[in-house]
């Protein structure tokens, strides 16, 4: 297994380490519910250094990013980030990702840890005709996500940058905790506010220690990947491998807002996705809340009132904030209207649920 620059810290802090996407990562520390509420009400720190970072550089950089992503990077101004996905040429999704417009002729793509090699090979293949300069920097960059309503006050102690001016989906590169060239970004995967920091591996412990010293009064805690999953699910954010994959189109997944057809831009799967947009889709990714007792899990069957299969659960949990079972899943479009009653098959029971609009909180 690979490790991040924080591996020894996780062990000292008592993190429960498991294999995740080829890395030894902390799944939890003090318990999922405690960590979840720490982020919702205070501030917590996630090690997300397992994520992949690719640089796309040179005069052809924008041409390549515009070709391979569903969103339109041409509308970005320097210092903006964009959520997007990589269409796979067959109507599905190679991965979802963040696109950072770092500087003229230079973009950073942040991809999921489990897909680093897959994404890299896909992008290199698509670049053969475009000719941009590519660099896989994944093994050289560490990343921390500091999330929660107290994140700004904690981190402001460590930089002269006015963090309140970093709007959602923008970023700056500046000095942080005495370290130069730290990317300070506000994209977030928890819905609780906060920032992501990207920096060199060799300064990882310095930055970690500075953050925890600055956050001591605010009750800052390290947070594992299990709480990261419950936090993102309460917000209705997709997780690759669960809610989206090579068999799901961005339109089915409710990601039409990151699928841009403007200005005649030619991108992978444009024709297929245009057809789907025009002719409609047969299933939709929807959120649901259980009205009976139970916890939905990935793979559970969704059925109608007479027991006919209408879809399946892609993500599910017990919401620590709502204290009820919530989930996401693909359902036949005739059952996708908000307020529709559906049922989740949990072991030998059929539990009632209702299609609801996301986010859940």
N, C-alpha and C positions, 0 to 999 in steps of 0.2 A: 504493500500500500504506500501511496505517496503521503507526505505530511505537509502541513503549512508551517510558516515561520513561527506560529503560535502554539505548536503542538506541546512543547514542554510546559507552557503556561496552563493549557487546558488540563494537563495531568495534575499540576500543582493545585489548581483550583477545584479539583475533584470532579471534573467533567466526565460523564459517561461516554466513552469513545466507541464509535462503531465505524464500519466501512460504509462510505457513501460516495458514489461516483468515482471509485478508485482511490479515495482519500480517507485517512483516519480522521474523523470529525466528531465534535461533541454533539450528541443528540439531546442531552439535557444536563442541567447542574442541580438546581434546587427543586426541580419538578416543573412539569409543563404549565400547570395552572399558575403557579407563582411567577414563573418567568413571563408568561403571557400577560398577566396583569401588571407586572413591572413595566413592560413596554407600553401598555395602554395608559398607565397612570403616571409613570415616572420616566426612567431612561434605562435602556439595556444595550449591550454591545454584542454584535454577531461577528464571528470570524467567517467571512465569505471569500477567503483567499483562494478557495478551490475553483472559483469562477474563472472563465477564460478571457483573455484580452488579446485581440488582434489589432495591429496597426495597419491601416490602408493609407499609403502615401503616394505622392507624385502627381503629375498633371492629370493622370487618368483615375485618380482616387474616387472622385465623385461619380464618374461614369460607372465604375464597378459597383459602388454602394447602391446607386440608383437602379442598377440592373438586378441585383440579387435580393433586394428588400421590398416588402409590400408597401411600406409607408413611403413618403416622398422626401428624401433627404435634401432635395434642392431647395426646400423652403426654410431650412435651418440657417440661423445666423451663428457666427462664431460664439461659443460658450453655451450653446443649446444642446440638449440631448433629446432623443426620440425613441419611443418604444416601437418596435417593428417585429417582423418575422421573416424567415427565409422560406419562400415557397419552394416546393421540391420538384416542380415540373410535372407533377402528376395530380395536382389539386390538394396535396397535403402540405405539412409544415416540417421542414428540416429542424428548425429550432425557433424559439423566440429570443429576442436580443435587444440590447440598447445600442444606439448609434450616437456617439459623441462627436460633434464637430469641433475638433480640438484647435485647429488653426488652418489657414488656407492650404489645401492639398494634403491635409492630414486628418484622418478620422480614426477613432477607437471604437471597435466593436466588442461589446461585452456579452459573452455567450455562456450557456449553462455548462457546468463542470462535466456532466456525463457525456456531453456532445462535443467536447473540444476537438478531438481528432476527426470526428464525423463532419463537423462544421468546417474545419480547416480544409479537409480534402474537397468538400463541396465548393468552397469559395475558390480554392486554387484551380479547380476544374473550370469554373465559370470565368476565371480571369485570363484563361489562355488567349482569348481574342481581344481582351480589353487592354491588358498590359500595365496594371497598377503595381506598385511596390508593396509587397506583403511581408509582415513580420509577426510571428507568433510569440508574444511576450508573456504568455500565461505563467511560465515557471519563474518569472523574474519580478512579478508584481503581487503585492499583498493588498488585501482589501478588508476594511472593517466597515460595518454598517452600525451607526449609533442612532438608535430609534427611540422615539417617545417624546411627550410634550416638554420634557426638561432637557432635551438634547441640545437645543440652541444655547441655553444659559451655561451648560457645562462646557461645551466646546468653545464658546466665545472667550473663555479664559486663556485659550491656547493659541489664538491667532488675532492679528490686527484686521483681518477681513471682516467686514460687517456681515455676519451670517444671515441676518434678517433680510438682507437684500438679495440673497441667493434664492430666487423663486423656483417653484416646482419645475423640474426638468431643465434646470440650468446648472452650470458649474463654473468654478474658477480654479486656476492653478496658482498656488501661493505658498508662503511659509506657514507651517503648522507645527506646534510644539518644538520649534527651533529647527525643523527639517524643511529644506527647500523643495520646491517642485512637487508638492502634494496636491493631487486633484481632490477638490472638495465639491461634492455633487449632491443634489437633492432630487433623487428619483424615487426612492422608497418602495418597499414591498410589504409594508405592514399597515399603512394607512394611519400611523400614529405620529407622522412627522419625523424629521431628523435628516441625517446626512450619511453619505458614503465617502470614505477616504481611500484613495489609491496611492500607493507609495512603494519604494524599493524594499525588498525583503530584509536588507541589512539594518533598516531602521525600525523594523516591526515592533520589537520589544520596547524601544524608546517611546514610540507613539502609544502603545498599549498602556504602559505605566503612567504616562502623562495624563491620558484620558481617565484612568481609574483614580488617580490622585485628585484630578479636577472634579470628578463626579462623586467623591466620597460623601459629601454633605447631602447630595441628592439621592443617595441610596442606589447608586449605579451597580448593575450586576451583569455578569456574562450570561448570554442567552444561547441556548442550543437550537439545533435545526428543527426539533419537534415543535417548539413554540413558534418558530418562523412559519411553519406550515399552518398551524391553527390561526395565526395572525393574518396570513395572506388569504386564507379561506373565508374568514369573516368579512374580508373586503371584496371577495369574489374575483380575486386575481388568479389567472390560470397558472398551472404548474405543468411544465413540459413532461411528458411521459404519463401523466394522468389525464388532464383535461384537453390537452392538444398533443398531436403527434403526427407521424407521417400519413395517417389515414383521415385526419380531420382538416377541413378547409378553414381558413380564418373567418369566412362568412358564417359557417355553421357554429363556430366558437364564439360568435358575437364580437369578432374583431374586425368588423367592417370599418370601424373608425381608424384602423391602422392600415387599411387597404385603399390606396389612393390611385384613382384612374386619371387624375387631372393632367392637362397639358400634353396629352398624347404620349406620356412616358412609357417606354417599352420596358417591362420587367417580366421576370419569370412567372408564368401562369396567368398573365394578364387576360388572355383570351378565355381561358377556362373560368376565371373568377368573374369576368364580365358576363359570361353565360349564366353562371350561378346567380349573379345579382339580378339579371333580367328575368330568368325563368323561375327563380325561387329555389329553396332548398327543402329537403324532406324531413330534416331533423334540426334541432337547435340545442345549444348548451344553455341550460337554465339552472338557477338556484332554487332550492326548495328547503322548507322548514318542516320538521316532523311535528305533527299535531298530537301524535301519540308518543309513548316512551320508547326510546331506543337510540342507537348510534349508527348512522349509515356509514358504510365502508366501501372503498373502491371495489367494483365488480358486482355489488349487489344489484339484483334485478329491480327495475321499476315497472309497475303494472297498473292497469286501469281497474275500475270497480268490479269487472267480471273476471279479473285475473289474467287478462291478455298482456303479454310483454309489450311495453311501449318505449323501453330504453334501459339504460343502466347507469349506475352511479360511477362517477369518475373521481370524485374526492368527497370525503365526509368526515365529520368529527362532532364532538360535543362542544358547542361554543361556550367558552368560559365567561363571556360577557352576557350572552342571552340565556345561558344555562338550559339549552335545548339542542337537540340534534339538528345539524344543518348539513347541506351537501350541494354538490353540483353534479349534473349528469346530462347526457344527451337524451332528449325525448322527441317522439314523433311530433311534427309541427302542430297537429290538431290538439295536442295536449300542452302546448307551450305558452298559452295565454296566462298572464298573471292572475292568481286566484283559483286556478284549476286544481281540483283535488286529484292527487295521484297516490300510489301506495308503494312502499318499499318492502321488499321481501327480506326479512332479517331472520335467518335460520328458518324455523318453521312457521313464523308469524308474518302477517301482512300488516304493516304499520302505516296509518294514514299520514299524508303530508300535503303541503300546499306549495304550488309554484309561486315564488316571490321575486321581486325585483332586487337585484344586488346593487350596492353592498348590503350585507345582512345587518350591519350596525351603522 
